[in-house]
Amino acid sequence: MRFGYHNASFHYPEHDDAFEGAMALARRLEDVGFEWFSVMDHLWQLPFVGVRDEPFFDAYTTLPALARETETMDLSALVTSPHYRNPAMLGRQLATLDHASGGRAVLGIGAGWFREEYEAYGFEFPEIPTRVHQLRDTVNLVRAMWTEESPVTFESDYHDVEELYLEPKPVQDGGPDVLVGGGGEDLTLKAVADLADRWNVPGVGPETFAHKLGVLEGHCETFGTDFDAIEKTVAQTVVIRDDAADAHEVYEDLQGETAAADPTPRGEYRGLIGTVEDVKEGVDEFEEAGAEMIVLRAERNDPETIDRLVEDVVPEMR
């Protein structure tokens, strides 16, 4: 199994400087074999991750800094909104990130969903079919920018550019991989089948993951794309303690710190919450279900959980 880390929070109990905390965590995880590091493309902290007024940094300013602090990990937003920046500017930012990282940029993109954030910043919030269509147009536009000789002219339903110059092109031939995130079976998974090099779905259990893989495979047959060529990844919350009951209590306590969302009830799937062996078993279940990478998110960057991942889980399971 390949391992990644999703830095959903800039809350680091062992670091006073939130930005430098992200850099230090990325370096530490890379040293033990993590192959992916992502940040959220949101405008403030999400209610189920932290509190609104805690430190939170822009994805496409943070990622180039991470590129200079690391050497091997893929770097991405998980996932980029197609509405928070001009799509052509996004293509340019990814090309720059690809050079800053020596060819490790990934365009992780979704359809956007946090209406409150859109409205606060003055962005329009279309209905989901329109948002997915705009995601598709964004991917097609940036790929044209990355692969066609300058100047590039591109027309679509939502995005047009004329005589656009992008030089230099990305380091990676054809540009960064495109990861489409989300689990919507009718619209999003069709976009994955049609456009994506990679796919990520957050927070589902192994059985649900396996079901969605089956849906994705059916869409790939419809589009005539190679199902096996798409990297399948899953994002999971993780809390580790020596006792499983203690791990669940810690999860609830850490969720309680946000004071904005109730913890997932114990009777529902919470993620990889338990002992080291519980987490290993969970990783194995995802691998058996078809996952090729598991992207872990330690609840509020819990130091003990990260220690156990670094010392007891990842070195033994890579």
N, C-alpha and C positions, 0 to 999 in steps of 0.2 A: 504494500500500500504506500502511496505517496501522501505526504502530509503538507498541509498549508495552515496558515494562521490568518484569521480575520480580526483585524484591530478595529473593533466596533466602538471602542471607548478610548479616550485619552486620559482616563483615570488610572494612575499608576501609584499604588500605595507606597512604593519604595522610591519614588522620584518626585522631587519638588517641581521640576520643570516638565510640563506635560509634553512639549514638543521633543525634548531630548529623551524623555521616557520612551517615546515611540522608536526613536533611532536605536536606543540601547536594546530594546526588546527585539527588534528586527535582527540586529547583529547576533544576539544570543541564540535566537531560533535558527538562523542560518548555520551557525557553527555546529549544530547537532543534526542538521539534515532537512530542515523544513525547506520546501521548494517553492513556496508561494507566500506572499504577504500582501494583504489588501486592506484598504480603508474604505469607509462609507462615503458615498457621494450624497451627503445630506447637508443641510444648512444650519442645523442645531442638533443636539442629541435627541435620539428617539426615546419615547416614554418608557419602553420596555427594556432599555439598555442603561439609561442613566437619568440625570435631571437636566432640564432645559438650559440652565445657566452655567453648567460646568464647561470647562475648556473643550473646544471642538474646532478642528482645523479643516480648511478646504482640501479636498482630495487632490486636486491637480496642482496644488502648491506643495503639498506634503510628499507626493510620490517622487518628484525629482530629487528631493532631499534624501529620501530613502534609497534612491538609486545610487547616490554617491557614498552611502554608508554600507552598502551591501555589494556582493559580487556575483551571486549565482541565482538568487530567488527571482521568480517571476513577480512582477509588480502590477497591481491593478486596483481600480475602484470596484467595489462589490455592492451595488452596481451603479453605473453611471445613469443619470436621468438624461433622456434625449431632449429635455426642455430647459435645463439650467444654463445652457450656453449655446451660442450659435453652432450648428453642427459642423460647419466648415472650420471654425476655430477649434472645435474638439479634435478634428482630424489633424490640425497643425500641432495641438498640444500633445497628442499621442506620438506624432513623429518626433517631437522634441524629447519626450520621455524615452522613446526608443534609443535615441542617441545618448541621452544622459545615462542610461542603464546598460549600454552596450548590447542592445537587442533583447531586452527582457520585458518590454512593455506588453500588456494584454489589455484590450478594450473589453472590460466587463460592462455590459449594458443591459438595462431593463426598461420597462415601460413607464416607470415612475408611479407613485401611489400615495404619497403623504400630502393629502389635499391642504391641510392646515399650513404646511410649509410653503407650498405653492402660493397660496393666497397671501401669506404674510410678506413674501418677496415680490408679489405682483406678477407671478407667472400664471398664464391660463392653464386650466386643468380640464382637458377634454375627456370625453368618455373613453373607456378602455379600448374599444376597437380603433378609435382614432389614435390613441397613444401607442398602440402596438404598430399601427401603420407608420407612424412617425419614427418609431424605433427602426423599422425596416428601411425607411428612406435614409435615415442617418447612417446606418451601416453601409448601404450602397454608395452613398456620397463619399464617406471617408475612404472606402476601398478604391473608388475612382481616383481620389486625390493621391493615394499612396502608390497606385500602379500605373496611371496614365501619364504620358509625357506632358509637362507643363507647356502652355497654359491649358487648364482643364475646364471644360464646360459640361455642366450636368443639370438635367431637368428631371423633376419628379413631382408627385402630387403636392408635396409640402416644402421641398427644398430645391432651390435653383442656385447655381453659381455660374459665372461667365468669365472666361479668361483668367482663371485662378492659377496662381503660381505657388507651388509647394516645393521648395528645394532647401536642403537635400531631402530626398525621399527617406523613409524609415530604414534603419539598419537591416531589419528582417526582410527578406525577399517577399514581396507581396504585402508587406506591412504586418503589424502585430496580429496575433490571433484574436478572434472575436469570441467572447464568452457571453452567451445570453443567459440571464438569470431569471428564474421564476418557474412556477409549476402549473400555470394555467393550461389545461389540457387542450382547449380548443384553439386559442389564439397564440399564446406564448410558445408552447411546444411545437406548433407549426413553424413559428419563426426560427426556433432552434434547428429544426430539421432542414429548413430551407437555407439558412444563412450561417449557422454557427460552426466554429471549430471546437468549441467547448460548451458545456452546459453545467449550470449549478442550480441546485434547489436547496433552500434553507429549511432547517427545522423539522423535517419529516422523519418518521421512523423507517426502518429497513423495508417493511412490507409495503408501505406507501411509495417508497423510492422505487422498489421493484415494479410496482404497478405503473408508475409514471414512465419508467424505462420502456415498458411494453407499449404504452401510448406513443412515446417518441419513436419507437421502432416502426409502428404503423404509419406515422406521418412521414418517416424517411422513405418508406416504400411508395407512398403517394407522390412524393417529390422526386423520387429517383436518386436520392442521396445515399451516401455510404454511412449507415448507422455506426459501424465499427470505427469509423474515422473520427467521430465526435468524442472528445474526452468527457466522461461523465463524472461529475464531482458533486459532493453534498456538504453543506455547512451544518455544523453541530455545536451547540452550547456544551461546555464541559466544566464540571466541578469534581475534584478528586480529593477524597479523604481516606483514612485507613478503615473507616467504617461507613457503609453505604447510608445508614440513617443519618450519620453526621454530615455526609455530603449533601443530602437533601435539605437538612436544616441550614447549612451554609448557603445553599442555593436560595432558599427562602429569605434568609437574612440579607443576602446581597441584593436580591430583587426588592426587598423592603427598603433598601437605601434609596431607591429611585423615587419612592413615594408617588409614583405616577401610574403604575400598572401593577395589578395583582399578580403574584407568581402563578405559573401554570399549575393547576391542581395536581396532586400526587397521583391521582388516578389516570391522568393523561400523559402523553409522551412529552418528556421534558428535554431530552437530549442524552448526552453521555454523563450521567450523574451517578457517582458511586466510587468504588475502590479502583485501584489500578487494574485489577483483573476484570472488573465490570467494564471498564473502558476498553480494554483490549478485546473482550468478547464482543462489545458493540462494534468496534472497528472491523472485526472479522465478519460480523453479520452484514455490514455494509459492503464489504469486499465480495462476499458470496452473492449479494443482491446485484452486483454489477458496478459498484463504485470504483473508480480508478484513483481518485484523490479524495481525502476527507479534510475539509477546511475547518479547523477548530477555533472556537471563540471561548476563552476562559472568561467566565462571568466577571465583569468589571476588572479584567486582567488580574484575577486573584493570584497572588504570588505563590501560594502553596500549590495550587493547581498547575501553574506554569513550571514550578520546580519538578513536580512529578512527571509532567509531560516530557521535560528535557532529560530527566534522569532515568525514568522507569518505563516510559511508553514508547516514544518515537525511536530511540536507539535500538530497541529490541524488535520493532515491527517494520522497519523500512526494508 
